[in-house]
Amino acid sequence: MTPKFFSRLTGSLATTAFMAGASLFSSCESIYEDLDPCPQGLRLRFVYDYNMEFANAFPSQVECLTVLFYDSDGKYVTTRTNDTSDLADENWRMTIDLEPDEYQIIAYGGMECEQSSFHFVADPASITYRDIEVALSQSALTSPVGTSLHPLFYGNISVAVEETDTDYREATVKMMKDTNNLRVVLQQVDGEPLDNELFDFKVTDNNTLFAYDNDIIPRTPVEYLPWTRGNASPGELPDGGISQVCFAEMSFPRLVTRNDPHLTVTRRDGGDTVIDIPLNNYLLLLKSEQYFKMGAQEYLDRESRWNMIFFLDRNLMWIKTQIVINDWVVRLNNTDL
């Protein structure tokens, strides 16, 4: 009887001791000073799926990252940056130790890169998060030739670190793209070759300054000129000749529906206007067909690469009945857009 009783007592004591030890370590508290306390802070994932593919393109498109942390009073706490190959790893997370509080986190992709086209108007460490402003660098506007803007991405999230947290709290920062590229192609309907040197291209908009919430702050309208232009051949004509078209590409920041950006093409020999259209209205013609359930601003934000083909008559004037936008043929019944 004695051995049997002793065995049961020993098992009970062992179980009690194990459970007590597990509770001790799970709470990250110990009488031993050399043991680390519980980690408290955030483990952040960054995602850019606010695009027309609805797929995460953050690892393939974001080359550098700046993340600003502000406390519940809006005061600056710290900045974390990364411009390494870690960003290309889908499994990478930014881990940061933080005291318990409610944090406002604002993230920018592209600001930390050497070739960045944007800058902070004021040092983020000297202001509250609501005072953050990001501006297009003047160097992108002063050149007689346009600039291919380095991509800019934006995201924000509010998340709390609690006193009771026993590990890093997981959170996802959703990003959106704030830069666009527009390729304009001119083609004569009769196949006659067009020389790009005959035309001047520009996009005019008021969108060079961003607020803390990524909204556009009105300033003076500016002109975005082609960063590249040239001639290209789409192939042979039915009579055996070679068709030649001309093109130009312009890069510019975020399009917003309340603005009225214009695409203008003029003749160099006399300045006659070939094309002058409200850009947003024409780009949204595509949205109304395939993405009719999507809001206008969401569509302009999700799409960032635009292609437009205009057909000219023998007098080098736009034939206002048809336009091709991102490979979709749009037939115009009302040209007063």
C-alpha positions in Angstrom: 0.0 0.0 0.0 2.8 2.4 0.8 4.5 2.4 -2.6 1.2 3.0 -4.3 0.2 5.9 -2.1 3.7 7.5 -2.5 3.5 7.3 -6.3 0.1 9.1 -6.4 1.4 11.9 -4.1 4.5 12.4 -6.1 2.5 12.7 -9.4 0.2 15.3 -7.9 3.0 17.4 -6.5 4.8 17.3 -9.9 1.7 18.4 -11.8 1.2 21.3 -9.4 4.8 22.4 -9.6 4.7 22.2 -13.5 1.5 24.3 -13.7 2.9 26.9 -11.3 6.1 27.1 -13.4 4.2 27.5 -16.6 2.1 30.3 -15.1 5.2 32.0 -13.9 7.0 32.0 -17.2 3.8 32.8 -19.3 3.3 36.0 -17.3 7.0 37.0 -17.9 7.5 37.6 -14.2 10.1 36.1 -12.1 12.0 36.6 -8.8 15.2 36.2 -10.9 16.4 39.6 -12.1 18.4 38.2 -15.0 15.3 37.1 -16.9 13.9 39.4 -19.6 10.5 41.0 -19.1 7.6 40.4 -21.5 8.1 42.1 -24.9 5.6 44.9 -25.4 5.2 46.8 -28.6 4.1 46.2 -32.2 4.9 43.7 -35.0 3.9 45.5 -38.2 3.1 44.0 -41.6 2.9 46.3 -44.6 0.6 45.5 -47.5 0.0 47.3 -50.9 -3.0 45.6 -52.4 -4.9 48.8 -53.1 -4.4 48.3 -56.8 -6.3 47.0 -59.8 -4.9 43.5 -59.3 -6.1 43.4 -55.7 -2.9 41.6 -54.8 -0.1 42.5 -52.4 2.6 44.2 -54.4 4.5 45.7 -51.5 7.5 43.3 -51.7 8.0 44.0 -55.4 7.3 47.8 -55.5 8.4 49.4 -52.3 12.2 49.8 -52.1 12.4 51.9 -48.9 10.2 52.6 -45.9 9.8 55.4 -43.3 7.5 54.8 -40.4 6.6 57.6 -38.0 5.1 56.9 -34.5 3.1 59.4 -32.5 1.4 58.9 -29.1 -2.2 59.4 -28.0 -1.5 63.2 -27.6 -0.3 63.4 -31.2 3.3 63.9 -30.0 6.3 62.4 -31.8 7.7 59.2 -30.4 10.2 57.7 -32.8 10.9 56.9 -36.5 11.9 53.5 -38.0 13.3 53.2 -41.5 14.3 50.3 -43.8 15.9 50.4 -47.2 17.2 46.8 -47.3 16.3 43.7 -49.2 14.1 42.7 -46.2 11.2 44.6 -47.8 11.1 42.1 -50.7 10.4 39.3 -48.2 6.7 38.7 -47.8 7.4 37.3 -44.3 9.3 40.4 -43.1 7.8 42.3 -40.2 8.9 45.5 -38.5 9.1 44.9 -34.7 9.4 47.8 -32.3 9.3 48.0 -28.5 6.7 50.5 -27.2 5.3 51.6 -23.9 1.5 51.0 -23.4 -0.4 53.8 -25.2 -2.5 54.4 -28.3 -0.2 55.1 -31.3 -0.9 56.9 -34.6 1.4 55.3 -37.2 2.1 57.0 -40.5 4.1 55.1 -43.1 5.7 56.3 -46.4 7.3 54.1 -49.0 9.9 55.9 -51.2 10.8 58.7 -48.9 14.0 57.1 -47.7 15.3 56.1 -51.1 18.3 58.0 -52.5 16.3 58.9 -55.7 13.2 60.1 -53.7 11.0 62.7 -55.5 9.3 63.9 -52.3 10.4 65.4 -48.9 8.9 66.3 -45.5 8.2 70.0 -45.3 9.1 70.0 -41.6 11.0 67.6 -39.5 8.5 65.0 -38.3 10.2 64.9 -34.9 9.4 68.6 -34.3 5.7 68.6 -35.0 2.5 66.6 -34.2 1.3 64.1 -36.7 -1.5 66.3 -37.9 1.1 68.9 -39.0 2.9 66.4 -41.3 3.2 67.7 -44.9 4.9 65.9 -47.8 5.8 67.9 -50.9 7.0 67.2 -54.4 10.7 68.2 -54.6 11.3 71.4 -56.6 13.9 69.6 -58.7 11.1 67.6 -60.3 9.5 70.8 -61.6 12.4 73.1 -62.5 13.9 71.1 -65.3 13.0 71.9 -68.9 12.5 68.1 -69.2 9.9 66.3 -67.1 10.8 63.8 -64.3 9.9 60.2 -63.9 8.8 60.4 -60.3 10.1 57.9 -57.9 7.1 56.0 -56.6 5.5 57.3 -53.3 3.4 55.1 -51.1 1.3 56.1 -48.0 -0.4 54.2 -45.2 -1.6 54.9 -41.7 -3.1 53.0 -38.7 -4.1 53.6 -35.1 -3.3 50.8 -32.7 -2.9 50.4 -29.0 -0.3 48.7 -26.9 -1.9 47.5 -23.7 -0.5 47.0 -20.2 -1.6 43.4 -20.2 0.1 42.5 -23.5 2.6 39.6 -23.1 3.9 39.7 -26.6 4.2 42.1 -29.6 0.8 43.1 -30.9 0.3 42.2 -34.6 -1.0 44.9 -36.9 -1.2 45.5 -40.7 -0.5 48.9 -42.3 -2.4 49.2 -45.6 -0.5 51.3 -48.2 -1.6 53.1 -51.4 0.3 54.5 -54.3 0.5 58.3 -54.7 2.3 58.5 -58.1 1.1 58.1 -61.7 2.6 57.6 -65.1 0.7 58.5 -68.3 1.8 57.4 -71.8 0.1 59.4 -74.6 0.3 58.0 -78.1 -0.7 59.9 -81.3 -1.6 58.1 -84.5 -2.8 59.3 -87.8 -5.8 57.3 -89.1 -4.5 57.1 -92.6 -1.2 55.6 -91.4 1.0 58.6 -92.3 4.0 58.8 -90.0 4.0 61.3 -87.0 7.1 62.9 -85.6 7.0 63.6 -81.8 9.0 66.8 -82.5 5.9 68.3 -84.0 4.1 68.4 -80.6 4.4 69.7 -77.0 2.8 67.6 -74.3 1.9 68.5 -70.7 -0.4 67.7 -67.8 -1.5 70.6 -65.5 -2.7 69.9 -62.0 -2.6 71.3 -58.4 -1.3 68.3 -56.5 2.2 68.8 -55.2 1.5 68.9 -51.4 0.1 66.1 -49.2 -1.4 66.5 -45.7 -0.9 64.0 -42.9 -4.0 62.0 -44.0 -2.8 61.9 -47.7 -5.2 64.5 -48.8 -4.1 67.1 -51.4 -3.5 70.6 -50.0 -4.2 73.2 -52.8 -1.3 75.3 -54.0 -0.3 76.8 -57.3 -1.1 74.6 -60.3 2.0 73.2 -62.0 2.9 71.6 -65.4 4.2 68.1 -65.7 6.3 67.7 -68.9 7.3 64.5 -70.6 10.2 62.6 -69.0 10.5 60.6 -72.3 9.2 60.9 -75.8 9.8 59.4 -79.2 8.5 57.6 -82.2 7.4 54.0 -82.5 6.1 51.7 -85.2 3.1 49.4 -84.4 3.7 47.4 -87.6 3.0 47.3 -91.4 0.2 48.9 -93.2 -2.1 47.0 -95.6 -0.2 48.5 -98.5 3.1 47.3 -97.2 4.2 50.6 -95.7 5.4 51.1 -92.1 3.1 53.1 -89.8 4.8 55.4 -87.3 3.2 56.9 -84.2 4.6 59.3 -81.7 4.4 59.1 -77.9 5.2 61.0 -74.7 5.2 59.9 -71.0 4.5 62.1 -68.1 4.7 61.4 -64.3 2.7 63.2 -61.7 1.3 62.8 -58.1 -2.1 61.6 -56.9 -5.2 62.5 -58.9 -8.2 63.6 -56.8 -11.7 64.1 -58.1 -12.2 67.6 -56.8 -9.2 68.8 -58.9 -9.4 69.5 -62.6 -6.2 68.3 -64.2 -5.8 68.8 -67.9 -3.9 66.9 -70.6 -2.8 69.3 -73.4 -1.1 68.6 -76.7 -0.2 71.6 -78.9 1.5 72.1 -82.3 5.0 73.5 -82.1 4.6 75.3 -85.4 2.1 77.9 -84.4 0.8 76.6 -81.0 -2.5 75.3 -82.3 -4.2 73.1 -79.7 -4.5 69.5 -80.8 -5.9 68.0 -77.5 -7.1 69.7 -74.4 -9.2 67.4 -72.1 -10.1 67.2 -68.5 -7.9 64.2 -67.6 -9.9 62.8 -64.7 -13.2 62.7 -66.7 -11.6 60.8 -69.6 -9.7 58.3 -67.3 -12.9 57.6 -65.5 -14.6 56.6 -68.8 -13.0 53.2 -68.4 -14.1 52.9 -64.8 -17.7 53.3 -65.8 -17.6 50.2 -68.0 -15.7 47.6 -66.1 -15.6 48.9 -62.6 -18.9 50.6 -62.4 -19.3 49.6 -58.7 -16.1 51.2 -57.7 -16.1 54.9 -56.6 -14.3 57.4 -58.8 -11.7 58.3 -56.2 -11.0 54.7 -55.4 -10.5 54.0 -59.1 -8.1 56.9 -59.6 -6.1 55.7 -56.5 -6.0 52.0 -57.4 -4.8 52.6 -61.0 -1.4 54.2 -61.4 -0.3 53.3 -65.0 -2.3 55.0 -67.7 -2.1 54.7 -71.5 -4.1 56.8 -73.9 -4.2 56.6 -77.7 -5.6 59.5 -79.8 -6.3 59.3 -83.5 -5.5 62.4 -85.6 -6.8 63.4 -89.1 -4.7 64.7 -92.0 -4.7 68.2 -90.4 -3.1 66.7 -87.2 -6.3 67.4 -85.2 -7.9 64.9 -82.8 -10.8 62.9 -84.2 -13.2 63.3 -81.2 -15.1 60.1 -81.7 -12.8 57.4 -80.2 -10.0 57.1 -77.7 -8.2 54.1 -76.3 -7.5 54.1 -72.6 -5.5 51.2 -71.0 -6.2 49.1 -74.1 -10.0 49.7 -73.9 -11.7 51.4 -76.8 -14.0 54.1 -75.7 -16.4 55.6 -78.2 -17.4 59.1 -77.4 -21.0 60.2 -78.0 -20.6 63.5 -76.1 -17.3 65.3 -76.5 -18.2 68.0 -74.0 -16.6 66.3 -71.0 
